Amino acid sequence: MNAMVRQQGHGVSLWHAVSRNRHDRPHLQSGIDVDLAIVGAGFSGLSTALHAAEKGLSVAVLEAEYIAWGATGRNAGFVVPNFAKRDPNDIIAELGPERGERLVDFAARSADLVFGLIKRHGIECDALQNGWIQPAHSPAALEKTRSRAEQWATRGRPTVTLDSKAVTEFTGINGYAGGWMDKSGGVLNPVEYARGLADAAEKAGARIFEQTRVASIDRAADGWTLKTASGVVRAGKVLVATNAYGGALNPTLARTYIPLTVFQIATAPLPRAIRACLLPGGQGMGDTRRNLFTCRFDAQNRLISGGMHIIGAGAETRVPQTIWRRLAGHLDLPDLPAIAYSWTGVAAVEPDFLPRLVDLGPGLIAGFACNGRGIAMTTAMGKVLADWASGTDARDLPLPFAPPSPIPFHGVVRYAPNVLLPWSILRDRIARSDGTGSRI
């Protein structure tokens, strides 16, 4: 069970390597005036640009690198319409009935929004809305998944609970206690989806500039001034949509979330006979373990999985091999094809695992909606931020809105997920000790 990383793919996102529809956008070379300036051309920035332009606003998107360069082009391509580690009932208990229900409804409709945009704009991104599956790795986790499915079902979502046999039939993996599925979830190629959003935004009138790093955002009498190396944008309102890739643009903002580095791998294409036995319906899955196990196929039958890393030297070589061995073991495939691509991305994780808008000043907002649910949540966030850009008070949007709240001892806390990973793995092993003799 030894795999070798194909060096030409190492460090390069699968999606950037195989995606079509790539054409360069210009960099800003002058001064322009717009209603809305957006920093970052990922899902949230591009979705906001599209929806705001469709409302008739003048929009400029400023991207330091190129479209989908950050977490947008480095994830696994899951479209998941729910929260990581949070369920509707406890969100409503925390935020209250009115705000809680609005946030839950925001998430519930997010996958349908994604696939609706894909259909409406004819975006070719290998999209498949066949559902998202969460298998339960232990009896205790099974009870939580049943409750989770019921809570979403009461809000009209197309959820189903799964027993152990059903999970095996849907995934081809033995040993899970059961689980649930949201039929509105799915998978896609995230880079092609982002490029499709960019094309649609430009057709609606938005202007997108690549290789245009914003050096500063300064208050002006009638809005904000964004300075770059070769131009200036004057805007009435500004959205910072950099997620965890904001760099030094706003150091205070960078201390409000945990930057979580996630490794992803993609194997060479699986033989058809083996592919037909694993996730035959094309769904994506992510189980209930603390050391989350995920897998899906792309359109060329490459098997994709990801994981975190324990702090230490040589992670770029060591971690992909660990993920590959884990994948081969869980799927009971000693002849699993070798790693074709391995890459990393950084997710922004909020302490409460909820999306939020951060108030940085009059008409200046930062949006965070990832927490491991980037594609669906950030697309939906863009739609409501377009309402804000056209005049809706940010406090009336369905997302929590507050000034930045830096995490205490952030310099140390930011490494906690990696440092505590061995303990998480041990707790997963203890939890699954239920007498089933499962491999998972």
C-alpha positions in Angstrom: 0.0 0.0 0.0 2.6 2.5 -1.2 1.6 5.5 -3.3 3.9 8.1 -4.9 2.9 11.7 -5.5 3.2 12.6 -9.1 5.5 15.5 -8.9 4.0 17.6 -11.7 0.8 17.7 -9.8 2.2 18.2 -6.3 1.2 21.6 -4.8 -1.2 22.3 -7.8 -4.9 22.2 -7.1 -6.5 19.5 -9.3 -9.2 22.0 -10.3 -6.7 24.6 -11.6 -4.8 21.8 -13.4 -7.8 20.4 -15.3 -10.3 23.3 -15.6 -11.2 25.0 -18.8 -12.6 28.5 -19.4 -9.4 30.3 -18.3 -8.8 33.7 -19.7 -6.8 36.5 -18.2 -8.4 39.6 -16.8 -6.7 43.0 -16.9 -5.0 44.6 -13.9 -6.2 48.0 -12.8 -4.2 50.8 -14.4 -6.2 53.9 -13.6 -8.6 55.5 -11.3 -12.3 54.5 -11.4 -15.5 55.3 -9.4 -18.0 52.6 -8.5 -20.9 52.0 -6.2 -19.3 48.8 -4.8 -15.7 47.7 -4.6 -15.0 44.0 -3.8 -11.6 42.8 -2.6 -11.2 39.1 -3.6 -12.5 37.1 -6.5 -13.6 34.0 -4.7 -17.1 32.6 -4.4 -18.3 35.4 -2.0 -16.8 38.2 -4.0 -18.0 36.9 -7.4 -21.5 36.0 -6.1 -21.8 39.5 -4.6 -20.6 41.1 -7.8 -23.0 39.1 -9.9 -26.1 39.9 -7.8 -25.1 43.5 -7.2 -24.5 44.1 -10.9 -27.9 42.5 -11.7 -29.4 45.1 -9.4 -27.9 47.9 -11.5 -25.0 48.8 -9.3 -21.5 49.6 -10.7 -19.1 47.0 -9.4 -15.3 46.5 -9.4 -13.7 43.3 -8.2 -10.0 43.6 -7.2 -8.1 40.3 -7.0 -4.5 40.1 -5.9 -3.8 37.0 -7.9 -6.3 35.4 -10.2 -9.9 34.1 -10.0 -10.3 31.3 -7.5 -6.7 31.5 -6.4 -7.5 31.2 -2.7 -9.7 28.7 -0.8 -12.2 28.9 -3.7 -9.9 26.9 -5.9 -8.4 24.7 -3.2 -11.4 22.9 -1.7 -12.9 19.5 -2.5 -15.9 20.9 -4.4 -18.7 19.9 -1.9 -21.9 21.8 -2.0 -23.3 21.4 1.6 -26.4 23.3 2.7 -26.0 23.1 6.4 -23.6 24.2 9.2 -20.4 22.5 10.3 -20.9 21.3 13.9 -24.1 23.3 14.5 -27.8 22.3 14.1 -30.9 24.5 13.7 -32.3 24.0 17.2 -29.2 25.2 19.0 -28.7 28.1 16.6 -32.2 29.3 17.3 -31.7 28.9 21.0 -28.6 31.0 20.8 -29.8 33.8 18.4 -33.5 33.8 19.2 -36.4 32.6 17.1 -36.5 35.5 14.6 -32.8 35.8 13.8 -32.1 32.1 14.3 -34.8 31.0 11.9 -33.6 33.5 9.3 -30.0 32.2 9.5 -31.2 28.6 9.3 -33.3 29.4 6.3 -30.3 31.2 4.7 -28.3 28.0 4.9 -31.1 25.6 3.9 -31.6 27.3 0.6 -27.9 27.7 -0.2 -27.3 24.6 -2.3 -30.4 25.2 -4.4 -29.1 28.8 -5.0 -25.8 27.4 -6.3 -27.3 24.9 -8.7 -29.9 27.4 -9.7 -27.2 29.9 -10.7 -25.3 27.1 -12.6 -28.5 26.3 -14.6 -29.5 29.9 -15.2 -26.1 31.0 -16.5 -25.1 27.8 -18.3 -22.0 27.3 -16.2 -20.2 24.1 -17.2 -18.6 22.9 -14.0 -19.4 19.1 -13.8 -22.2 20.0 -11.3 -24.2 17.1 -9.8 -27.0 17.7 -7.3 -27.5 14.2 -6.1 -27.1 14.8 -2.4 -24.5 15.0 0.4 -24.1 12.1 2.8 -22.9 12.3 6.4 -22.2 8.8 7.8 -22.1 8.3 11.5 -18.9 6.7 12.8 -20.4 5.6 16.2 -23.8 4.9 17.9 -23.6 8.2 19.7 -22.9 10.1 16.4 -25.8 8.2 14.8 -28.3 9.7 17.3 -27.0 13.2 16.5 -27.4 12.6 12.8 -30.9 11.4 13.3 -31.8 14.5 15.2 -30.0 16.7 12.7 -31.9 15.2 9.8 -35.2 15.6 11.6 -34.5 19.3 12.4 -33.8 20.1 8.8 -36.8 18.0 7.6 -39.2 20.0 9.8 -38.0 23.1 7.8 -38.9 21.4 4.5 -35.5 20.2 3.5 -35.2 17.0 1.5 -33.4 14.9 4.1 -33.5 11.2 4.7 -32.1 9.1 7.6 -29.9 6.1 6.7 -29.3 2.9 8.5 -26.0 1.0 8.3 -27.1 -0.9 5.2 -28.3 2.2 3.4 -25.0 4.0 4.0 -23.1 1.0 2.6 -25.4 1.0 -0.5 -24.9 4.7 -1.1 -21.1 4.8 -0.4 -19.8 1.3 -0.9 -18.1 1.6 2.5 -18.9 -0.9 5.3 -18.8 -0.3 9.1 -20.8 2.9 9.6 -23.6 2.9 12.1 -25.9 4.8 9.8 -26.2 8.5 8.9 -28.3 10.9 6.9 -28.4 12.7 3.5 -29.5 16.1 2.3 -30.7 15.5 -1.2 -30.2 19.1 -2.2 -26.4 18.9 -1.7 -24.0 17.9 -4.3 -20.5 18.3 -5.9 -18.9 20.4 -8.6 -15.6 21.7 -10.0 -15.1 24.8 -7.9 -12.7 26.6 -10.3 -15.0 26.2 -13.2 -17.9 27.3 -11.1 -16.0 30.4 -10.0 -15.0 31.2 -13.5 -18.6 30.8 -14.6 -19.7 33.3 -11.9 -17.1 35.7 -13.1 -18.3 35.5 -16.7 -21.9 36.0 -15.5 -20.9 39.0 -13.4 -19.1 40.6 -16.3 -22.0 40.1 -18.6 -24.2 41.8 -15.9 -21.8 44.8 -16.0 -19.3 44.1 -13.2 -15.6 44.8 -13.9 -13.0 42.3 -12.6 -9.3 43.0 -12.3 -6.7 40.3 -11.6 -3.1 40.9 -10.4 -4.5 43.9 -8.5 -3.5 43.7 -4.9 -5.2 46.3 -2.6 -2.6 48.0 -0.5 -5.0 50.1 1.6 -8.6 51.0 2.2 -9.0 54.6 3.4 -12.1 56.5 4.5 -13.1 59.3 2.1 -15.8 62.0 2.3 -18.2 60.1 0.2 -17.1 56.5 0.8 -13.8 54.7 0.5 -10.6 54.9 -1.5 -8.8 51.6 -2.4 -5.2 52.0 -3.5 -3.3 49.5 -5.6 0.2 49.6 -7.1 -1.1 51.0 -10.4 -4.5 52.5 -9.7 -7.2 53.8 -7.4 -10.8 52.8 -6.9 -13.3 55.2 -5.2 -16.4 53.4 -4.0 -19.4 54.2 -2.0 -19.3 50.7 -0.3 -16.6 48.1 0.1 -16.7 44.3 0.7 -13.6 42.6 1.9 -14.1 39.0 0.6 -10.7 37.5 1.1 -11.7 34.9 3.7 -8.4 33.6 5.2 -6.3 35.1 2.5 -6.4 38.7 3.5 -2.8 39.0 4.5 -1.8 42.3 6.1 -4.7 44.3 4.7 -6.5 44.3 8.1 -4.5 42.7 11.0 -7.4 43.1 13.4 -9.7 41.1 11.1 -7.1 38.4 10.7 -7.4 37.7 14.5 -11.2 37.1 14.4 -10.9 33.5 12.9 -8.8 30.4 13.1 -6.9 29.8 9.8 -7.2 26.1 9.2 -4.9 24.5 6.7 -6.5 21.5 4.9 -4.7 19.1 2.6 -6.5 17.5 -0.4 -5.4 14.7 -2.7 -6.8 13.3 -5.9 -5.8 9.9 -7.1 -5.4 8.8 -10.7 -8.7 7.7 -12.3 -10.1 4.5 -10.8 -10.9 1.6 -13.1 -14.6 1.5 -14.0 -15.3 -1.8 -12.2 -14.1 -0.3 -8.9 -15.6 3.1 -9.5 -19.1 1.5 -9.9 -19.0 0.2 -6.4 -18.0 3.4 -4.6 -20.5 6.3 -4.3 -22.3 4.9 -7.4 -24.8 7.8 -7.3 -22.1 10.4 -7.5 -22.8 11.9 -4.0 -20.1 13.5 -1.8 -19.7 12.4 1.8 -18.1 13.6 5.0 -18.5 11.7 8.1 -19.0 12.6 11.8 -15.5 12.1 13.1 -13.5 14.9 14.7 -10.7 13.9 12.2 -13.2 14.3 9.4 -13.1 11.7 6.6 -14.4 12.9 3.2 -14.4 11.5 -0.3 -16.0 12.1 -3.7 -15.2 11.5 -7.4 -14.6 14.1 -10.1 -15.9 13.7 -13.6 -12.9 11.7 -14.7 -13.3 9.2 -11.8 -10.4 10.6 -9.7 -11.0 9.9 -6.0 -10.7 13.0 -3.9 -10.1 13.1 -0.1 -8.7 15.5 2.4 -7.4 15.9 6.0 -5.6 18.0 8.5 -2.0 17.7 9.6 -0.1 17.5 12.9 2.4 20.3 13.2 5.8 19.0 12.1 8.4 19.1 9.3 7.8 17.6 5.9 4.0 18.0 5.9 3.8 18.6 2.1 5.1 15.1 1.5 4.0 13.3 4.7 0.4 14.4 4.9 -0.8 13.4 1.4 0.6 10.0 1.9 -1.2 9.7 5.2 -4.5 10.7 3.6 -3.9 8.2 0.8 -3.3 5.4 3.2 -6.4 6.3 5.2 -8.4 6.4 2.0 -7.2 3.0 0.9 -7.8 1.5 4.3 -11.4 2.8 4.7 -12.3 1.8 1.3 -10.5 -1.6 1.6 -8.7 -0.9 -1.7 -5.1 -2.2 -1.4 -4.6 -1.3 -5.1 -5.9 2.2 -4.9 -4.4 4.3 -7.7 -1.5 6.6 -6.8 -1.8 10.2 -5.9 -2.0 12.4 -9.0 -2.4 15.7 -7.3 -2.0 17.1 -3.8 -2.6 20.6 -2.6 -3.5 22.7 0.4 -6.0 25.4 1.2 -6.8 27.6 4.2 -10.3 27.8 5.6 -11.5 30.6 8.0 -13.1 28.9 11.0 -15.1 31.1 13.4 -15.2 30.1 17.1 -18.9 29.4 16.9 -18.8 27.8 13.4 -21.4 30.3 12.1 -21.1 32.6 9.1 -20.9 36.3 9.9 -20.5 39.8 8.6 -17.9 42.1 10.3 -18.5 45.8 10.6 -15.3 47.6 9.7 -16.8 51.1 9.3 -19.7 52.9 7.5 -20.2 51.1 4.3 -17.2 48.7 4.8 -17.9 45.1 5.6 -16.0 41.8 5.7 -17.8 38.5 5.1 -17.0 35.1 6.5 -19.2 32.1 5.6 -16.8 29.2 5.2 -16.3 27.0 8.3 -15.9 24.1 5.9 -19.1 24.9 4.0 -17.6 27.4 1.6 -19.3 26.9 -1.8 -22.9 27.0 -0.6 -22.6 29.5 2.2 -20.4 32.0 0.4 -22.6 32.0 -2.7 -25.6 32.6 -0.5 -23.8 35.3 1.4 -23.1 37.1 -1.9 -26.8 37.3 -2.7 -27.6 39.0 0.6 -24.6 41.3 0.5 -25.9 42.6 -2.8 -29.0 43.7 -0.9 -26.8 45.5 1.5 -24.9 47.2 -1.3 -28.2 48.4 -2.8 -29.4 49.9 0.5 -30.6 47.3 3.0 -29.3 47.8 6.5 -26.7 45.2 7.3 -28.5 44.6 10.6 -31.5 43.4 8.6 -29.6 40.7 6.8 -29.9 37.1 7.9 -26.2 36.8 9.0 -24.8 37.9 12.3 -23.4 41.4 12.0 -21.0 43.0 14.6 -17.6 44.8 14.9 -14.5 42.7 14.8 -14.0 40.5 17.9 -10.4 39.3 18.0 -9.9 35.9 19.5 -7.9 36.1 22.8 -4.4 34.7 22.6 -4.9 34.3 18.8 -1.2 33.7 18.2 -1.4 30.5 20.1 -5.0 29.5 19.6 -4.7 29.5 15.8 -2.5 26.3 16.1 -4.9 24.4 18.4 -6.7 22.3 15.7 -3.3 20.9 14.6 -1.8 20.4 18.0 -5.0 18.7 19.3 -5.4 16.4 16.2 -3.8 13.3 17.9 -6.3 13.7 20.7 -9.1 14.0 18.2 -8.0 10.8 16.4 -7.9 9.0 19.8 -11.4 10.1 20.7 -12.7 8.9 17.3 -11.2 5.5 17.9 -12.7 5.3 21.4 -16.1 6.4 20.1 -16.3 3.7 17.4 -15.4 0.9 19.9 -18.9 -0.5 19.7 -18.3 -4.1 18.9 -19.0 -3.9 15.2 -15.4 -4.6 14.2 -15.6 -1.8 11.6 -12.6 -0.6 9.6 -13.6 3.0 9.9 
